[in-house]
């Protein structure tokens, strides 16, 4: 569309509905470009979607159960606080003074320092509160509450339903609140809205015969009914709307006074309640209940369309959640508590503080008068390490998920978790990245599917996919270990090859289930040892077993020495715990069932021992001939010590049984706890490339900057920046790249004029640099900008040691 205008400008035109562009939908499958075979690519993508859906379902169940106990106690606390506030308000209406009625019930939820996981924790908590206690919930974050007015506005609008936290079942109750201007939002508006809400619910809850009768029927007192009738007639208690409309400035200015000075609000509640009612009356003149017809123009003006409270209670509490209370400005948190405490008589407000460190941090940031207004109760959430153990056990050590992580990627994810942020959310993101890399870059992952689907998929496998399996290094090693006749059949006969693949995959599944069970056995056996050579957590034992042979490690040898000195009272509980672990696999794995039976027999023999000092003579003692030929007393001493070591003390019955059980376990560990890379076809189910994951998860800004400046083509992918030699400098490179490469040729101090001359000779070889006045100002400006970028990136800095010089900060070439 052409536009004729005298002045230059930018004009926007609304596109007509008929000229909408048809955007071609791009599927996630289009990004899976590393696999050449289209059939394998599609199957791998479907396998990835199925595997990740399994993981997601398991994580959702864990998320709801990991904090179940603390959430149950917290929800009960909020519910009880709401009931107590109803009692306080009833006593206040009756003219009684209740001590501590201004104290706000506060639940201090200690969530830990894993900040990325807090969103999931509080979203689960909000869902439970909406489902079981109240739909009136406000979530406040420090980054959104930089001012007191902003915090009050966000809290009130969320409590009145103008947010996204409302359940669909209570949408009619919450979302029909008329929109209010920001300058008109104050605590008095919230008080009037809540009184209107509860009075309507109380009238709807009363029997039809008693709605106009001030009698005490079915638990409703005369005072309650009278107060409800008084709330239904705002004309008797509020000023005329004409008077409100005549002075709009005074009406708009009143919320500031209420927010800034909460003491005045407490001293004169009638005045503060009357002002917002006038505001709402003028802004909501046409809001009438659809269920009740209008009787006359003088009928009361509704604040909302006849809300129907849930069956939880007639006065549900108003829950205010401060997710990161330690990050709130102290003055804003102080004023917010005092304001809410001033309206505690009419609003059942309950605070939920999210604390990362300790509850004492809240009191340190508050003054004495603000701390006195909160009645705090602490709730300790499960630490993130506890949650991580559940994730590893239910996801990585589970038979339900066909995808598994090898030793090096698993150790990388653990190191990032333990030494970076303690965030299970980021750990799960890293696990998802490993899964994507496995299915994206592994052509043999088309068999990484549930065991129920694998047999049919192997049977329908075309020759191209079978060749992919034949090329796997582990399958080739397996073929080489077979006799020559079987080797020919495995490589040339399609039926024999498919049968072997099916057998090996079933054995791999059985081996990994047995492997995970024995990892738990090792943890139960060694976790109580002094100095814990193999670690105190299952994840540490799993890391060791995935990457190397457990029996050959120095840690296991040290643990074995300690176990051979263990007393009977210490060994019996450990064996009982091991039997409990093996009992789950009693009918699933034959070899674990045999191990269970042998350990049960040894445990019975240990329990039947009566005399631990009984000496068993299995063979007659043989005295070693003394052959002592020494020239001095030092050699004589050494030989006598050797003879004393050979004459060991004869073991008793308990020591024999202890050696027997430890030798039995060591043999089982040596046989089954082998590294993953020794199993045939492990490339199909296990992801072991840690370098590709580390490149995405572990940031290396120094290396990235050096690569970008020395070889811009690596990121820009343009032909003008393509270099045959990375050390060469061409005119088409970006200015900052040219300046960076020139500064590599300088020493500790760089002369700016010489640096400029070298830059001009590269950027514009035809430029005459013989005189200072002849330098092009545009080239000089580009050079100054490039040097400023170098200084910002930390390669150079200004120095006062020499005039017109800068100091170089980094060393090393391209």
Residue pairs with C-beta under 8 A, 6 or more apart in sequence:
1 13
3 11
5 11
28 45
29 41
29 42
29 45
32 41
32 44
32 45
32 439
32 440
34 440
34 441
35 41
35 44
35 440
35 441
35 443
37 443
37 464
37 465
39 462
39 464
39 465
40 443
40 446
40 465
40 468
43 446
44 439
44 440
44 442
44 443
44 445
44 446
45 439
47 402
47 439
47 445
47 446
47 448
47 449
48 435
48 436
48 439
48 440
50 449
50 450
51 401
51 402
51 403
51 435
51 439
51 448
52 432
52 435
54 400
54 401
55 395
55 401
55 428
55 431
55 432
55 435
58 394
58 395
58 398
58 400
58 401
59 391
59 395
59 428
62 387
62 390
62 391
62 394
63 120
63 124
64 124
66 382
66 386
66 387
66 390
67 121
67 124
67 125
67 381
67 382
70 109
70 379
70 380
70 381
70 382
71 124
71 125
71 128
73 379
74 107
74 109
74 125
74 352
74 379
75 128
75 129
75 132
75 133
77 105
77 107
77 377
77 379
78 105
78 107
78 129
78 133
78 134
78 317
78 319
78 350
78 352
79 132
79 133
79 312
79 317
81 105
81 317
81 348
81 350
82 133
82 134
82 313
82 315
82 316
82 317
82 348
82 350
83 313
84 105
85 105
85 315
85 317
85 344
85 348
85 350
86 313
86 314
86 315
86 348
88 98
88 101
88 344
88 345
89 315
89 345
89 346
89 348
90 223
90 224
91 98
91 101
92 98
92 101
92 345
93 223
93 227
94 223
100 375
101 344
101 345
102 341
102 342
102 344
102 345
102 373
103 341
103 344
103 372
103 373
103 374
103 375
104 337
104 340
104 341
104 344
104 349
104 350
104 351
104 373
104 374
104 375
105 350
105 351
105 375
105 377
106 350
106 351
106 352
106 353
106 374
106 375
106 376
106 377
107 350
107 351
107 352
107 353
107 376
107 377
107 379
108 353
108 355
108 359
108 362
108 376
108 377
108 378
108 379
109 121
109 125
109 352
109 353
109 354
109 355
109 379
109 381
110 355
110 356
110 357
110 358
110 359
110 378
110 379
110 380
110 381
111 117
111 118
111 121
111 354
111 355
111 356
111 381
112 356
112 381
112 383
112 384
112 422
113 356
113 357
113 422
114 384
114 421
114 422
114 423
114 424
114 425
115 324
115 356
115 421
115 423
116 421
116 423
116 425
116 426
117 384
117 387
117 423
117 424
117 425
118 323
118 324
118 354
120 425
121 381
122 139
122 321
122 323
122 354
125 321
125 352
126 137
126 139
126 165
126 321
129 137
129 319
130 137
130 165
130 166
130 167
130 170
131 167
132 312
133 312
133 316
133 317
133 319
134 310
134 312
134 316
134 317
134 318
134 319
135 161
135 165
135 166
135 167
135 170
135 173
135 174
135 310
135 316
136 159
136 161
136 174
136 316
136 317
136 318
136 319
137 158
137 159
137 165
137 319
137 320
137 321
138 154
138 155
138 156
138 158
138 159
138 163
138 318
138 319
138 320
138 321
139 158
139 163
139 165
139 321
139 323
140 151
140 154
140 155
140 320
140 321
140 322
140 323
141 323
141 324
142 324
142 327
142 328
142 329
143 327
144 150
144 154
145 151
145 154
145 328
145 332
146 329
146 332
147 332
148 259
148 260
148 331
148 332
148 335
148 336
149 256
149 259
151 332
151 336
152 185
152 186
152 187
152 259
152 336
152 339
153 182
153 185
155 320
155 336
156 185
156 186
156 187
156 189
156 190
157 163
157 180
157 185
158 165
159 190
159 318
159 320
160 174
160 177
160 180
160 190
160 193
161 173
161 174
161 175
161 176
161 177
162 175
162 177
162 179
166 174
166 175
169 310
170 310
172 305
172 307
172 308
173 307
173 308
173 309
173 310
174 307
176 304
176 305
176 307
177 193
177 303
177 304
178 280
178 283
178 284
178 287
178 303
178 304
180 189
180 279
180 280
180 283
181 252
183 252
183 255
184 251
184 252
184 255
184 276
184 279
184 283
185 255
186 254
186 255
186 258
186 259
186 276
187 258
187 259
187 265
187 272
187 339
187 340
187 342
187 343
187 347
188 254
188 255
188 258
188 265
188 272
188 273
188 275
188 276
189 255
189 276
189 279
189 280
190 318
190 343
190 347
191 272
191 273
191 276
191 343
191 346
191 347
192 273
192 276
192 277
192 280
192 303
193 280
193 303
193 304
194 318
194 346
194 347
195 231
195 346
196 231
196 302
196 303
196 304
197 303
197 304
197 307
197 309
198 309
198 314
198 315
199 227
199 228
199 231
199 232
200 306
200 307
201 307
201 308
201 309
201 314
202 220
202 224
202 228
202 314
203 211
203 228
203 232
204 308
205 314
206 218
206 220
206 225
207 217
207 218
210 217
210 218
210 220
210 225
211 225
212 229
213 225
214 222
214 225
214 226
214 229
215 222
215 225
216 222
230 236
230 237
232 300
233 300
234 277
234 281
234 300
234 301
235 298
235 300
237 274
238 274
238 277
238 278
238 281
239 274
239 278
241 278
241 281
241 282
241 285
241 301
243 278
244 251
244 278
244 279
244 281
244 282
245 282
251 275
251 278
251 279
254 272
254 275
254 276
255 276
257 264
258 264
258 265
258 272
259 335
259 339
260 335
262 335
262 338
262 339
262 341
262 342
263 342
264 272
265 272
265 339
265 342
265 343
266 342
269 345
269 346
280 301
280 303
281 301
284 301
284 302
284 303
285 301
287 301
287 302
287 303
287 304
287 305
288 294
288 299
288 301
288 302
288 305
289 302
289 305
289 306
290 305
290 306
291 306
292 306
309 316
310 316
315 348
316 348
317 348
317 349
317 350
318 347
318 348
318 349
318 350
319 350
319 352
320 340
320 349
320 350
320 351
320 352
321 351
321 352
321 354
322 328
322 333
322 351
322 352
322 353
322 354
323 354
324 354
324 356
325 333
325 353
325 354
325 355
325 362
326 355
326 356
326 357
326 361
326 362
326 365
328 365
330 365
330 366
333 365
333 366
333 370
334 366
334 367
334 370
337 351
337 366
337 370
337 373
337 374
338 369
338 370
338 373
340 347
340 349
340 351
341 373
343 349
351 374
353 359
353 362
353 376
355 361
355 362
359 376
359 378
362 376
363 371
366 374
384 422
384 423
384 424
385 422
385 537
387 424
388 417
388 424
388 427
388 539
389 537
389 538
389 539
391 424
391 427
391 428
392 538
392 539
392 542
393 538
395 401
395 431
396 404
396 405
396 410
396 431
396 542
397 516
397 519
397 538
397 542
399 509
399 512
399 513
402 448
402 449
402 450
402 451
402 685
403 435
403 438
403 448
403 685
403 687
404 512
404 676
404 685
404 686
404 687
405 413
405 431
405 434
405 686
405 687
406 546
406 547
406 676
406 677
406 686
406 687
406 688
406 690
407 543
407 546
407 547
407 548
407 675
407 676
407 688
408 547
408 688
408 690
409 434
409 687
409 688
409 689
409 690
409 693
410 542
410 543
410 546
411 543
411 547
411 690
412 430
412 690
412 693
412 694
412 697
412 698
413 427
413 430
413 431
413 434
413 693
413 697
414 539
414 543
416 426
416 427
416 430
416 697
416 698
417 423
417 424
417 426
417 427
420 426
430 693
430 697
433 693
433 696
433 697
434 687
434 693
435 687
437 687
437 689
437 692
437 693
438 445
438 448
438 687
439 445
439 448
441 689
441 692
442 683
442 684
442 687
443 468
444 468
444 469
444 472
444 681
444 683
444 684
445 684
446 457
446 465
447 454
447 457
447 458
447 469
447 501
447 505
447 684
448 684
448 685
449 457
451 506
451 509
454 502
454 505
455 502
458 498
458 501
458 502
458 505
459 498
461 469
461 498
461 501
463 494
466 494
466 497
466 498
466 501
469 475
469 497
469 501
469 681
469 684
470 476
470 491
470 497
472 681
472 683
472 684
473 683
474 677
474 679
474 680
474 681
474 682
474 683
475 504
475 680
475 681
477 680
478 504
478 680
478 681
479 486
479 487
479 490
479 491
480 487
482 490
489 496
489 497
490 496
490 497
490 500
491 497
501 681
504 680
504 681
505 681
505 684
507 680
508 679
508 680
508 681
508 682
508 684
508 685
510 589
511 672
511 679
512 685
513 585
513 588
513 589
514 585
514 589
514 591
514 592
514 672
515 545
515 672
515 673
516 542
517 581
517 582
517 584
517 585
517 589
517 592
518 668
518 669
518 672
518 673
519 538
519 541
519 542
519 545
519 673
520 538
520 581
521 578
521 581
521 582
521 665
522 534
522 541
522 545
522 550
522 669
522 673
523 534
523 537
523 538
523 541
524 574
524 577
524 578
524 581
525 559
525 563
525 574
525 578
525 665
526 532
526 533
526 534
526 541
526 556
526 559
526 563
527 534
527 535
527 536
527 537
528 570
528 574
529 559
529 562
529 563
530 562
533 555
533 556
533 558
533 559
533 562
534 540
534 541
534 544
534 555
534 556
534 559
535 541
535 544
544 550
544 553
544 555
545 673
545 675
546 675
546 676
547 675
548 675
549 670
549 673
549 674
549 675
550 556
550 669
550 670
550 673
551 666
551 669
551 670
551 673
556 669
560 662
560 666
563 658
563 662
564 658
564 659
564 662
566 658
568 606
568 609
568 612
568 654
568 658
571 606
571 658
571 661
572 603
572 606
572 607
575 599
575 602
575 603
575 606
575 661
576 603
578 599
579 596
579 599
579 600
579 603
582 592
582 595
582 596
582 599
583 596
585 592
585 593
585 596
586 592
586 593
586 596
587 593
591 668
591 672
595 664
595 668
598 664
599 661
599 664
602 657
602 660
602 661
602 664
605 657
606 654
606 657
609 653
609 654
609 657
611 653
612 652
612 653
612 654
613 652
614 652
614 653
615 650
615 652
616 650
616 651
616 652
616 653
616 656
617 650
624 643
624 646
624 647
626 643
628 636
628 639
628 640
630 636
630 639
651 659
676 682
676 686
676 688
677 688
705 793
706 812
706 814
707 714
707 715
708 714
708 715
708 737
709 736
709 737
709 740
709 741
710 726
710 737
710 740
710 741
710 814
711 721
711 723
711 726
711 814
712 718
712 721
712 733
712 734
712 737
713 721
713 722
713 723
720 732
721 732
721 733
721 734
721 737
723 730
726 814
727 741
727 813
727 814
729 738
729 741
729 742
729 762
730 762
731 762
731 763
731 764
731 765
733 741
735 759
735 763
735 782
735 783
735 785
735 786
736 786
736 789
736 790
738 759
738 762
738 763
738 786
739 755
739 759
739 783
739 786
739 787
739 790
740 790
740 795
741 814
742 755
742 758
742 759
742 762
743 750
743 755
743 790
743 795
743 796
743 808
744 813
744 814
746 755
746 808
747 808
748 807
748 808
749 799
749 801
749 802
749 805
749 806
749 807
749 808
750 796
750 805
750 806
750 807
750 808
751 804
751 805
752 787
752 804
752 805
752 806
753 804
755 783
755 787
756 775
756 780
756 783
757 769
759 779
759 783
759 786
760 767
760 769
760 775
760 776
760 779
760 783
761 767
761 769
763 779
763 782
764 776
764 779
767 774
767 775
767 776
767 779
768 774
769 775
787 796
787 806
790 796
791 797
791 798
791 806
794 809
794 810
795 808
795 809
795 810
796 806
796 807
796 808
796 809
797 806
797 807
797 809
798 806
798 807
799 805
799 806
799 807
801 807
